[in-house]
Amino acid sequence: MIGRIAGIILHRARDHVLIDVRGIGYIVHLSERTAAGLPPAGQAVALYTELVVREDLLQLFGFPTLLEKEWHKLLTSVQGVGAKVALAVLGTMGAEGLGHAIALGDWSAVRKAPGVGPKLAQRVVLELKDKAPQVMALGGALTVDMGGAVAPAIEAGATAASAPASMAGTEARPPSDALLAARAAADALSALGNLGYGQSEAVTAVAEAQAREPAADVSALIRAALRSLAPKD
């Protein structure tokens, strides 16, 4: 199983990228959202990958974070959702948006992805409603953005001076707003779980809070969720 690709971009396209890893070129299929965020050809990149094996085809699918990879695996567990349709959903919504849509039962948001009709969108929300909270709760641990952190791809024993010039000085990018939001949601869910709230109700409350205030930090999310979970007179 190929779980990670790190190397130099040889070619970029709308839905895939060709990455050179020590002389071997790997075609990695991506969502348009991920492809748009990659550096230009000639620069270093690293992606988490999922190898899909079919009778007559081997395909690599790439993701900027482990969280998005987990969502992709979860989506493809739904009947009628193939690897490319799952990419389209993630490309349209992102991991955070998909989690919110499922938590809130908003199948119309899932319907906006190319290749997803209303029946399939409803099936995604219905079948993943009980599974999504587990992935959302792991968001804090799975949002490590690979970005340009390609140093581990250099052969063991190589020095910085022997690394390719295009890798020199490459540093991991700061976390995006989406990654920060996923981490905040995961931390809020952990806190609510410690307070005794069930995972499903906590996920819904946090999703509603983030929908109202996307940039809320952990403390703000917890306070908003607790207000939502408080018994109504």
N, C-alpha and C positions, 0 to 999 in steps of 0.2 A: 504494500500500500504506500502510495506517495502522499505524504501528509503536508509537505511544505516544499515550495520551490523558491530558490533565491539565486539571482543572477543578473544578467544584463539584458535589457530590452532591445531586441533586434527589430521588431515591427509591432506597431500598435494598430488595432482596428476597433470598430465600434463595439464588437461583442467578443473579441478575443485578443490575445497578445502572444507573441513569440518570444520566449525567454531563453537565452543562451546560458547553460550551466556547464562550465568546463568543456566547451566544445560541442555539447549536445543541445539541440534546439527543441524546446517543449512548447506545444501549442496549448494554451490554457484559456478555456472559455470563461467569460466574465459577464456580469450584469453591466448594462450601460453606465450605471452609477459608479461602479468600481472602475471600469475602463476610463471614464472621464477623469478620475482622480489620480491616475498613474502619471509618473514622470515621463518626459519625452524619450524617444528611442536613443539608445546610447547610455542611458542612466541605469543605476542599480535599482532593483525592486525585489520584494519578497512577498509571497502570498501563501496563505494556507490553502490546501487543495483537497479535493475529493475525487478519487478515481472511480469512474462509472464504467463497469464492464458489461458489455452486451455480447451476444453471440458473434456478431461480425464487426464490433467496434469497441475501441478503448478511447475514452474521453476524460480529460482533466478539467475540472471546474475550480476556479479560484475565488478566494474570499479575502478581504482585508483583515478580518478578525475571526477568531474561533467562534464568537457569538453568532456571526452571520452564517458560518459553516453549519453550526448546530441547527439554526432555523431552516437552512436549505434541506438538511437531512429530515427534519420534522415535516416540512412541506411535502417532500417526495413520498412520505409515508401515506399521504392521502390519495385514494384511488382517483386516477385521472390527472394527477399532477406529476409531470415528468421533470427531469433535471432542468431543462431549458425554461419550462413554464415557471418553475420555482425561482430561477434566476430573474425572470421577468417580474415576478411579484416583489422580490427583494430589490430589484433595480427601481421599481416604481415607489415602493414604500420605505425601504430600509428596514433593518432589524427592529428598530425602536417603533416605527410606525406600524409594522405588522403586529408586534406584540400588543400595542394599544388597541388596534382594530379587533383582534381576537378577544382581548379582555373585555372590551365594550360591546362585543357582538355586532360590530359594524362591518357586515359583509359587503356593503356598497363600496367601502374603501378598497377592499381586496378586488372587487370587480373592475377597478380602473386599470389593473395590470393587463397588458396585451395578452390575448389568448385565454383570458379567464372570463367565462360567462357567468350569469347570475346563479345558476344551479351549482357550478363548481365553487364559486365564491362562498355560497352558503355552506357547502360541504366542508370547505376548509375551516371556517369559523366553528362549525358544529363539532367536527372531529378533533380539532386541536384545542378546544376550550379548556379541557381538563389537563392537557399536556403542556400548554404554553406557559403556565405559571412556573413550572420547573425550570424552563430555559430562561425565563425572565429573572428568576431568582439567582441564576448563575451569572448574570450579566457582569457583575463586578469582577469576576474571575476570568471571564472569557472575552474581555474587550481590549486585549493587548493588540494594538495596531502595529502590524509588521512594518508598515511604512518603508523606510529605506534601511532598516536594520539588517544588513546582509552579512555582517562579519562572520557569523557561524558557518556561512557557505564556503568560506575560504578553507582550503585544505589544512588539516592539522599540521602544526609546525611552521606554517607560512608566517612571515612577518608582515607588518603593515607596509613596509617598503616594497614587498613582492606582490602585493595585491594589485589588481587592475587599477589603472589611473581613475577610471570612472567610479570606482568604489571609494577612493580616497576621500576622507573627510565626511563620508556619508553618515548621517545621524538620524535616529528615529524622529519622526515628526511628532509635534505635540498632539495630544488627543483632540479629536474633533468634538464639536458640540454634541453630536449624536452619541459618541462614546461616553462623554461626561454624563449625559442624561441617562444612559443605560446603567452606568455605575451608580448614579444617585438613586435610581429606581431599585436596583438590587440591594443597596444598603438600607433603603427605606423598608423594603420587603423583609429583610433580615430583622430589622428592629421591631416591626409589627409582629413577626413570628415569635420573637422573644417575649412579646407582650401577651401572647396567647391567641392571636387572631389566626383564623384559617388562611391557607395560602390563596384560595380562590377569591375570598372576599377582600383580602389585602391587595391582591393584584388589581382587582377592579377599582378599589379606592385610589391606589397610586396612579393607575392609568388615567382616571378621571382628573386627578390633581395635576398631572403633567399635561393633560389636554388643555386645562385652563391656564397653566403657567409653565410652558416648556422649559424655561431656564431656571426653574426652582432648584435650590440645593437640597441636600438630604433633610436638613432640619425642617425646611418649609414643606417638603413633601410629607414628612411624618405628621406635622401639625395638621395639614389639610386632610390627609387620610384619616386621622383620628376624629376630626370633625365629621367627616362623612360616615365613619363607622359608629359614631356615638348613637345610643338609643334615641329615637325620636319620641318626644312626648305626644 
